């Protein structure tokens, strides 16, 4: 197979798991328990198709452009495509198609469930890496933004804007990220330099979804 990078590329995405379906001989990739891509293997353990979720309009467009992209093998032909593993689809295009497949399935979940799957808050903070998580704070998703540093009974301004007002899964879906709501939530115990680095890190994490 030409695309030896696929497994590492997919497992690097947040919330992705994989398994092997022995009856089909498929290596399946899931987000939130739902499959978005698979390597279809033959009896010798070599892939004969890379099958992935696709937007129906894009699916038709790419099938017309590339002979190595065909209707989804043993899948709904409208919503899935299969790519020949030794064909001529450019690597960058296949990466984009796989990322789109991941996003299509992820966005089929509720906004709250998306944040849970990603393990991120609206602002891109990773609760598991926070010293306050499960001590002073139950986590942004669990307490609906009423985190320990917010005003009593109020949601964090970022959560209030993204989740409550605009019904977004995360700020990644907002063209204004990072905005004034982000800049006005600096912990006074942090230096400005450390806070700016935190903003950059969280924004980059969200842009990488």
N, C-alpha and C positions, 0 to 999 in steps of 0.2 A: 504493500500500500504506500502511495506517495505521501499521505498526510499523517506521518508518524506522530505529529504533535497533538492530535485530537484529544487523546485521553487526558493529558496534562492540562490542556487548554480548558476543557470542560470542567474538570474537577477543581480548577482554580477559581471557578465562579462561586459566589456565595450561595450556600444552601443546596449545592448539587451533591447528589449521591449516585452511585452506580451499582448495578447488580448484573448477574448473568442468568438469563432465562434458558435453561438447558433444553427444553422442548423445542424452542425455536433456534437455539444457538445464537442468541442476540445478547450483546453487551448493551444494557439499557442505561440511559442517563435521565435522572429525575430531578425535579425541583418541587419541593412541597409534596413529594410522593407521586407526582404526575410526570409521565415520560415526555421528554421534548426531543430526544435524539436517540439513535441506536446504531451500533455497528452490527451488521448482519453477517454472521460468520459461516463459512462452509465447513465441511467435515474435517478439513485439514487445519482449521483454525485461522484461515485467512478471510478477511472481509470481502464480501462481494457487493455490498451496498452500504452507504452511509445514509440512513433515513432520518429525516428531521421534520419538525413542524414548520409550516410556512403559511404566510398570508396568501390567500387564493389569487389575488391579482398579481403579486410578485411571482408566485409559483408559475403562472402561465407565461409571464414575461421571461423568466430565466429558462424555462423549458424550450421556449422558442429560440433563445440565444445560444444555448449549449446542448449539444447532443448527449453529453454525459450527465445531464439532469433530466430525470424521468419522473413520471407520477409515483407517488409513494408506494413502495413494495409492501403488499399485504396491509395497506392502510387506506384511510379515506383519501381518495385521489385528489380531492379538492383542497384539502388542508395539510397534506404531507407531500414531500418530495423525496426522491432517493438520488444520491450522487454516486457515480461509479468511482471506486477508490483509486483506480489507476488511470483516470481520464485526464482531461485538460482544463478542469475548472480551476481558476487561479486560487492560490492559497488564501489570499486576502479576502476574496469573495466568499470562500467557504467559511472563513472565520466570521465574517459578517452574517452569513446565513445561520450559522450555529448560534451566534449571539442573539439574532432576531428570534430564533426558535425558543431560546431560553426566556426571552422577554415576553413573548406571546403567552407562554404557559404561566409564567409568574404573574402576569397582569390579569389572569383569569381568576385569581384569588381576591378576596376582599383586601382593602388597603391595610387594615390591621394585620391580617394574616400575612401579607407581603412583608411587613416590617418584622414579624416574628420569624418568617423563613429566612430573611436576610440577616437577622440578628443585629439589626441597626435601628436607631431612632430616626425621627424625621430629619435631624440635622447631621446624620452620618456617624454619630457616636456609637461605639461598640460597647454595649453594657458590660459584657464579660470582662473587658479590660479596665473597667472603672472601679476604683477602690471603694466607692460608696454603694456599689450594686449589692443588693440583698442585705445591706446594713441600714444605712440611712435612706436608701432608695429601693423601691420594688422594681424599678425600670420604667422607662417612659411609656412603653406599650401597655404594661400592666396597670399603671395608675392614670392612664389617659392624659399624660403630660403634667400631672400634678406632682412634679418631682420635688425633692427636698429643698432645692434652692429657689423654687417659685414662691410667689406670694401665697399665703394660706388659702386653700380652697380654689386657687387659680391654676390654670395650665401654664406651663412655660410659654413665653411669647412665640417661640418658633413653632412649637406644637400647635398652639392656638391658631396660628396663621396657616400652616401647611395642612394639618389634619382636620381641624374644626372648621375653619373658614373656607379653605379651597378644596377640601376633600382629596388631598394628595397622599400617596403612599409615603413619599419622602420629598425633600426639597430638590431632589434630582430632577423632578418633573417641572420645576419652576425656572424660568429663564433669568430670574433676578438673583439666583443663588451665587454667592452668599450676599445677603441683603442687610439692611440696618437692624433687623430683628436679631440676626446673628451677632453683629458688631456690638449690640447693646446688652449682651448677656455675658460679658466677661466676669469671671469670678475675681473679685478684688484682690484675692490672695495670689493671683497669677500675674506675672509681669506681662507687659504689652507684647514683648517679643514671644513669650511662650504662648500667649493667647493667639497671636497671629499665626504661629506655627500650627496650633490646634485647628484653626479655621481652615488653613490650607489642606491639612491632612484629612479633615472630615469632608471637605468639598471634593478632593481628589478621590476619596473612597466612593462617594456617591456617583461621581462622573464615570467611574470604572464599572458601574453596574451594567 
